[in-house]
C-alpha cells in the first residue's frame, strides 16, 4: 500500500488545502517505509491535486479538506481519507493494523453528520450568536438587549 499524508512537523496537517508538505510511505504488509517528503503549496487546487495524483498513491490521509479541493483530488483519481488527526507515525501504524478509528484519530467535530435536533439551516441559535460567552450584540436581528 502506498500512502500520502499531508504533514506539519510530526502531525497530520490540520487543513489539506494549505498543507506545505506531503509524506509518502510504502507498506509491505506490516512495516512502513518512508519514501520521501514532497513539498506542496503555492499552487491552485487543480495543480496540487494533479501533483498528488502523479505520486500514484493508494490513499491520501489528511485533516480537514474543502469540498473544492476534495473534488479535485477525487477527479484526479486520488482516494481521500479526510478528517484525520494525530501523529503521522501513529496514523500509519493504525492504518496498517486496521485501527484507524474515529474515536482515536478523527478531528473533533469533523467527519460525522449531525443527527437529531438543532437548526438545519447551518446557523447557530441562542443569544449572542458568534460570541463565546453570549455577551454583546452578535449578528442577530435584536439589539443585544
N, C-alpha and C positions, 0 to 999 in steps of 0.2 A: 504494500500500500504506500502510495506517495502522497504526502500531506503538506499543505502550505498553511502556515499560521501567521496572521498579522500580529506582530510583536512590538512591544515597547519595553525595553530593558529586559527583565526576566518574566514579564507577564504578557498575556494576550492583550493586544491593543484595545482600548475601550471602544473606539469607533473605527471601523474598517475604512470608511471613506477618507479619513485623514491619516491613516497608518503610513509610517515612513519606512517600514521595514517588513519584509516577509521572510520567515524562516521556512526552508524546505527540508523535510525529513522523510526518510525512507524506512519502512518496517519490513523485516524479513519474516514476520510472523509473531515474534516475541520481543525482538530487540530493535530499538530505534537507532538510526544513524543520521546525524545532522549533516545534510549535504552542503548547504550554503545559505547565506543570507543575501536577499535581493533587495536593493533599495527601491522604495516606492515613493509616490507623492509628486506634487507639482504637475500632475497630468489630469486630464479630464477622466470622467468615469469610464467612457468607452475605451480610451487608450490604456488606462490602468487595468481594466478587465481583460483586454487583449494581451497585455504583458503577462498577466497571471495565467491566462489560458495557454500561453506559449510554454509554460513550465510543465504542462501535461500532468496536472495533479489529479488524484482521485477525489480529493475533497479539500475545500478551503475552510479552515476553522477561524472564526473571527468573533469579535464582540458585536456591538450594535452595527447595523448596516442600513443605509437608507434604501427605500424602495427602488429608487432610480439606479443606484449602484448594484444592488442585489439583482435587479432585472438585467443589467448589462453583463454581470457575471454569468447568470444563467443562460443568456443568449450566446455567450462565448463558449458555452459547454462546461462551465465550472459548477460543480455541485457545492453548495454553500451550507455550512453548518454554523448558523449565527447564534448570537446571544450568549456566547461562552465567555467565562471569566476565570482567572486563576493563573498560577504559574505555568508557563508553557510546557515545562518538563512533566508536571503532574497531569496536565491535559493529555499529553501524548501517551503516558502510561495508562491513563483511564480509557483512552480511545482504543488502545490495543487489547485491553482486558475486558472491554465491553461495559465499563463502569462510568462512562461519561454521562452522568445522570443529572437531571435538573436540580435536585436537592444539593448537589455539590458544586456544580460548575456553571449554572445558568445565571446570568446577570439578574440582580434583584429587580423585580417589576417588569422584566422583559420576557418575551417569548411565550407568554401564556395569554390566551384570550380571556377577557373579563366575562364572568358569568354572574347572573343574579342582578340585583337592583342597581340603582345609581343612574345618573343621566346617561343617555345613549347618544347624545349629540356631541360628545367629546369635551364639553365644558365641565368645569368643576362647579360644585354648588356650595352654598353656605356663605356666611358673612366673610367679607374681606378676601374674596377670591384673588388668588395670585400673591397672597401675603402669608408668611409663615405663622404669625401669631394672631391673624384675624383682625388686626388693627388697621385703621386707615380706610380710605375710600375705596380702594380696589378698582375694579373695572365694571362693576355692575351699574344699573340704572339709578340706584338710590344715591343719596348724598353722603353715605357713610355715617349716618346719624345713629 
